[in-house]
Amino acid sequence: MHLKLTESRLPFASVLLIAPFFLWGTAMVAMKGVIPHTTPLFMAGVRLLPAGILVLGAAMAMGRPQPKGWAAWLWISLFALIDGSLFQGFLAEGLVRTGAGLGSVMIDSQPLAVALMSSWLFGERIGLWGWLGLMFGVLGISLIGLPDDLILNLFSGITPVRASLPDMSVLQQIFQNPPLQSLFASGEWLMLLAALSMAVGTVAIRYVCRHADPVSATGWHMIIGGIPLFALSAGLEAGQWADISLSGWISLSYATIFGSAIAYGLFFYFASSGNLTSLSALTFLTPVFALLFGSLILSEVLSPIQWTGVSLTLVSIYLVNQREKLEQLFQKSTAKESHLSESEKVLETAKSVPVPMKESEL
């Protein structure tokens, strides 16, 4: 694998590599029951600032160096704004305005943006197999997240009535409100901005780590990024925790400790040195884990279409992470076939050339 797990100093590196996506998926299941009882910006702040304190405490306990110099703090602040405040803010606001399925598809399609930026900025080669794997991944998470009826109608050529007719309330909102305000009222647009923010943040960690330790930088960026979210929540929202039950606080704690502190700490540790295209492709596993644990914990039933999506997602991850080996095998196979065809041509030419015979043989 491109991330050179065998060279990692972390024990059980292969398991730890999958852990962020496992934890994000299970955190999505835990948060399902909390979202209706709190406010989006408060929830985003809870997932960031306390988690950042935990990560920073762990970095200090491990003796990892703290940021020094204006360049380090400038990059960490930019990292905090993009991957902290903007990503978590857009994600939380988008989730309350978008269906869970469509929102999951849009946010987990960010490996496409990471692949493009990594290819442009760091010269990471994607190749035919890599792009094929990324397309399979997007198709897989679409089958997982989108309603089965919509997918069946699309494949059968039937346009759903609701999809074919514009929502008049949305049209009225567009014409009555300023364009920018209407744009940010769209859940789909907010989820797209969240996906792009996470993609830019994933790429930015490479520049951050040129000036600071990746674990310490992750902790500080969560703390700095969480402060504006709490400030906006205090000014724009009310009753943030009034309706949260004990089980809700337990779910929030799980999402903060495991879904943020541990997951982001591991993710950005690997992103600081590994292949970003290969790492971000594992994001396709997030809805798979969410779906499987939703089935186990919430007794949600998986449809055949969703199982097909799970299969395509696993195939996509294999294609992306083994793209160089597959390309080498394909090239060897092509070269072998070319060599055989050339040999056959030589044999045919040799057969067509008449062999002169001696007079004694006549």
Secondary structure as GFF3:
##gff-version 3
##sequence-region A 1 362
A	DSSP	three_ten_helix	5	7	.	.	.	ID=ss1
A	DSSP	alpha_helix	13	31	.	.	.	ID=ss2
A	DSSP	three_ten_helix	35	37	.	.	.	ID=ss3
A	DSSP	alpha_helix	40	61	.	.	.	ID=ss4
A	DSSP	alpha_helix	70	79	.	.	.	ID=ss5
A	DSSP	pi_helix	80	86	.	.	.	ID=ss6
A	DSSP	alpha_helix	87	95	.	.	.	ID=ss7
A	DSSP	alpha_helix	100	107	.	.	.	ID=ss8
A	DSSP	alpha_helix	111	122	.	.	.	ID=ss9
A	DSSP	alpha_helix	127	145	.	.	.	ID=ss10
A	DSSP	alpha_helix	148	156	.	.	.	ID=ss11
A	DSSP	alpha_helix	161	164	.	.	.	ID=ss12
A	DSSP	alpha_helix	168	176	.	.	.	ID=ss13
A	DSSP	alpha_helix	179	184	.	.	.	ID=ss14
A	DSSP	alpha_helix	187	208	.	.	.	ID=ss15
A	DSSP	alpha_helix	214	236	.	.	.	ID=ss16
A	DSSP	alpha_helix	246	256	.	.	.	ID=ss17
A	DSSP	pi_helix	257	262	.	.	.	ID=ss18
A	DSSP	alpha_helix	263	271	.	.	.	ID=ss19
A	DSSP	alpha_helix	276	281	.	.	.	ID=ss20
A	DSSP	three_ten_helix	282	284	.	.	.	ID=ss21
A	DSSP	alpha_helix	285	297	.	.	.	ID=ss22
A	DSSP	alpha_helix	304	321	.	.	.	ID=ss23
A	DSSP	alpha_helix	323	352	.	.	.	ID=ss24
A	DSSP	three_ten_helix	359	361	.	.	.	ID=ss25
###
